[in-house]
Amino acid sequence: MSKKRDKVKSRDKNNRDSLKVRGMGPMQDKTGTTIIDRPRSGFRTAKPVTFDSAMTLSAVFACVKILTESVATLPLQMFQLKSDGTRVQVKDHDVIRLLYNKPNRYQTRVEFFEQLMLNLVAGNAYVKKDFIGKKLVSLQVINSGSVDPSIREDGTPLYKCKIGSKTVEYTDKEIWHIKLFGTGFVGMSPIAYGAQSIGIGLAGSDKTSRLMSNGAKPTGAILTPKWLKKEQRDEIRDEMDILVNGDDGDMPVLEGGMTFEQISLTPEDLELIEIRKLAVEEACRYFGVNPILIFSTDSSTTWGSGIEQLVDGFHKFGLRPYLERIEESARIHLLQRHEWDEYEFEFKTKDLLRASYLERIKSNKDRILSGQATMNEVRVEEGDAPIENADFLLAPVNMTTAERMKKGNYGAKADESKPASA
């Protein structure tokens, strides 16, 4: 008996040691292997979930659409940093010329960033960089479903891209890789990690489609008072198929004491409507979009009731992580090493966060009277032409410093109190 107890203790100790080694955190990316952006543990989904099938769910499509179009329509600006802490906008740099106008021969700026964001919201975006000498001349997005990222034994990133019928290998010097938050080398895909929730939504939509295609008639069985032969059963089955698959205008006739017994659950029993509502909320959680912004009228929010509060919350919690990732990644991957500390990129979000006309009038008035902006600066922001004698900063004349108030001297010179000579 003592030997058995010793054996159990030994096995238990080994199990504890293995648990300490495994841990519960993310696994480190290994060299020499292909990196995946989906959960490593297998799980079952109600319906097969891919990028294309997920996009057929209205909530997923709406979340992806609002994120993609919101970022793609924001102008990207480039600034040069000065030693005194100020910065000036740069428009003549080769990189910003490319990003602001036509990144490649096929796409405009908006179309390019739409494709980039369409891939980034799924976890990773890969952009092929083309050079003439050291000059960047083209940026072309390669859809992430055609890219297999891996890390070589020496630690160098490698990207195997399937372009047409051939597979081409690129290094990190040729690929601009932007990723969502993840374990290091690749970003975590909201669609991959939300596959179970998305699959339930797809199954609910599929069930609704099948119900409506046959007039929402339930499946069931025909009960007869006596045993039937195979030929009789087949004949009745063909005749009574109308009960579950026929048009609404057809009327079946049950005779000889036959009755119809429903087998399938009704939409109320399945709580089909609640399942479809839940699918909307689940999709919004994974993509970080307020349900109200994708026109889900059944949802409530604590972000505020006005459109300004909703847009401000969407910018802070939904868009800003994407904008910061693109801005920082562009600085590191598109500029030369000696330019990293000299330039920075920034999306112009002022138009997105623009207040209503009446609120802008009040805000602009306060900016002018407090000396924060000139009248011409405000006019240019509002799209109006500058006017003469409006380039000066204004300041209230009844204001002074606290030090002058303490001394009782409001800044007047000694001879200012003397009357002017006649």
Summary of the structure (lengths in Angstrom):
residues: 422
radius of gyration: 33.0
end to end distance: 124.2
largest distance: 132.3
contacts: 1076
relative contact order: 0.11
helix: 44%
strand: 16%
